[in-house]
Amino acid sequence: MRAALPSSSSATAAAANRARSAAAAPLVVARRRRAALLPPPHASVLDKLASMFSGNASSSGSSAKRDAAKQDLLDAIAPLKRGLLADDDDAQRVDDLARQLERLNPTPKPLASPLINGRWELLYTTSAGILGKSKPAFLRPSGPIYQILDAENLRARNRETAPLYNTVSADLRPLSQSKVAVQFDVFGLFGGLIKINAPPSAKGELDMTYLDEELRVSRGDKGNLFVLRMVDREDRP
């Protein structure tokens, strides 16, 4: 007995099904490829959480590194009597430690930061004039030396305490986001009992190279280094 041949309508339907399957095959492959490239449904949430924790860890690590560098600098200057006892090797070591801390500066725009305002106590400087190295020992500054800043009103005042209580006030003019030109205007001798107008030549520049809530490092245009700590954030010149 001969096998029955399919009817023309059945053959046509089978051919149409094969055509549809052949046309759909590329779409199925494309969908599979896209699915393979897409992350799992919750991957974006997990990635965000991982990024958050990794960012916090990085910030914590930077803070710890900065605190360690700051402590190294403070330990180095502690026995130097504001720099008066520093020899060349001491000065170089302090400068190296200051530069390490400056590279970790958390305040890139110090003149725009409220942290800069207030009364700062001088902990260390290389300025022979401020240290009074050319003066007899009994006339050198023996008490705290302060610098009071008001970046909003562009004013500053340097104030010695014992034994002479001299002061000098100044106008500030921004030169960059961290540097100011300093024009001294009035010198006060013996606690302000005698006041002398400063000559136009009494000027300089000061660059705030490191600033945080408690410590500031600055460099002058004559190459001098200054390290100061915050003592009164509300004080103004």
Backbone hydrogen bonds, N-H to C=O, Kabsch-Sander energy under -0.5 kcal/mol:
donor,donor_aa,acceptor,acceptor_aa,energy
11,A,7,S,-2.2
12,T,8,S,-2.0
13,A,9,S,-2.1
14,A,10,S,-2.5
15,A,11,A,-2.2
16,A,12,T,-2.0
17,N,13,A,-2.3
18,R,14,A,-2.3
19,A,15,A,-2.1
20,R,16,A,-2.4
21,S,17,N,-2.5
22,A,18,R,-2.4
23,A,19,A,-2.3
24,A,20,R,-2.3
25,A,21,S,-1.6
27,L,23,A,-0.5
28,V,24,A,-2.2
29,V,25,A,-2.3
30,A,26,P,-2.6
31,R,27,L,-2.6
32,R,28,V,-2.3
33,R,29,V,-2.4
34,R,30,A,-2.6
35,A,31,R,-2.6
36,A,32,R,-1.9
37,L,33,R,-1.4
38,L,34,R,-1.8
43,A,40,P,-2.2
46,L,42,H,-2.3
47,D,43,A,-3.0
48,K,44,S,-2.2
49,L,45,V,-2.3
50,A,46,L,-2.7
51,S,47,D,-2.7
52,M,48,K,-2.4
53,F,49,L,-2.5
54,S,50,A,-2.6
55,G,51,S,-2.4
56,N,52,M,-2.2
57,A,53,F,-2.3
58,S,54,S,-2.1
59,S,55,G,-2.5
60,S,56,N,-2.7
61,G,57,A,-2.3
62,S,58,S,-2.2
63,S,59,S,-2.4
64,A,60,S,-2.3
65,K,61,G,-2.2
66,R,62,S,-2.5
67,D,63,S,-2.6
68,A,64,A,-2.1
69,A,65,K,-2.2
70,K,66,R,-2.5
71,Q,67,D,-2.3
72,D,68,A,-2.1
73,L,69,A,-1.8
74,L,70,K,-2.5
75,D,71,Q,-2.7
76,A,72,D,-1.7
77,I,73,L,-1.9
78,A,74,L,-1.5
80,L,77,I,-1.8
81,K,78,A,-0.6
83,G,80,L,-1.6
84,L,81,K,-1.8
85,L,80,L,-2.2
86,A,83,G,-1.1
91,A,87,D,-2.7
92,Q,88,D,-2.2
93,R,89,D,-2.3
94,V,90,D,-2.7
95,D,91,A,-2.3
96,D,92,Q,-2.4
97,L,93,R,-2.3
98,A,94,V,-2.6
99,R,95,D,-2.3
100,Q,96,D,-1.8
101,L,97,L,-1.9
102,E,98,A,-2.7
103,R,99,R,-1.6
104,L,101,L,-1.7
105,N,102,E,-1.5
111,L,177,Q,-1.9
112,A,109,K,-1.4
113,S,110,P,-1.3
116,I,113,S,-1.4
117,N,114,P,-1.0
118,G,149,L,-2.3
119,R,232,D,-3.3
120,W,118,G,-0.6
120,W,147,Q,-3.0
121,E,229,R,-3.1
122,L,145,I,-3.0
123,L,227,V,-3.1
124,Y,227,V,-1.6
125,T,82,R,-2.1
126,T,225,L,-1.4
128,A,126,T,-0.7
131,L,127,S,-1.9
132,G,128,A,-1.0
133,K,128,A,-2.0
135,K,132,G,-1.6
139,L,136,P,-2.0
140,R,136,P,-0.7
140,R,137,A,-0.9
142,S,162,A,-2.2
143,G,162,A,-2.1
146,Y,159,R,-3.1
147,Q,120,W,-2.7
148,I,157,R,-3.2
149,L,118,G,-2.4
149,L,147,Q,-0.5
150,D,155,R,-2.3
154,L,150,D,-0.7
155,R,150,D,-2.0
156,A,170,A,-1.9
157,R,148,I,-1.9
158,N,168,V,-2.8
159,R,146,Y,-3.0
160,E,166,N,-3.1
161,T,144,P,-0.7
165,Y,161,T,-2.7
167,T,188,G,-2.9
168,V,158,N,-2.0
169,S,186,V,-2.2
170,A,156,A,-2.4
171,D,183,Q,-2.5
172,L,154,L,-2.3
173,R,181,A,-2.1
175,L,179,K,-3.2
176,S,179,K,-1.6
180,V,206,L,-2.5
181,A,173,R,-3.2
182,V,204,G,-3.3
183,Q,171,D,-2.6
183,Q,181,A,-0.5
184,F,182,V,-0.6
184,F,202,A,-2.0
185,D,169,S,-2.4
186,V,169,S,-0.8
187,F,196,I,-3.3
188,G,167,T,-2.9
189,L,187,F,-0.5
189,L,194,I,-3.4
191,G,165,Y,-2.0
193,L,189,L,-0.9
193,L,190,F,-0.8
194,I,189,L,-1.8
196,I,187,F,-2.7
198,A,185,D,-2.8
202,A,199,P,-2.1
203,K,201,S,-1.8
204,G,182,V,-2.3
206,L,180,V,-2.5
207,D,219,R,-2.9
208,M,178,S,-2.9
208,M,206,L,-0.5
209,T,207,D,-1.1
209,T,217,V,-1.5
210,Y,217,V,-1.7
212,D,215,L,-2.1
216,R,228,L,-2.7
217,V,210,Y,-2.2
218,S,226,F,-2.5
219,R,207,D,-2.3
220,G,224,N,-2.5
221,D,205,E,-1.4
223,G,220,G,-1.6
226,F,218,S,-2.6
227,V,124,Y,-2.6
228,L,216,R,-2.8
229,R,121,E,-2.2
230,M,214,E,-1.6
231,V,119,R,-2.7
232,D,119,R,-1.5
235,D,232,D,-0.7
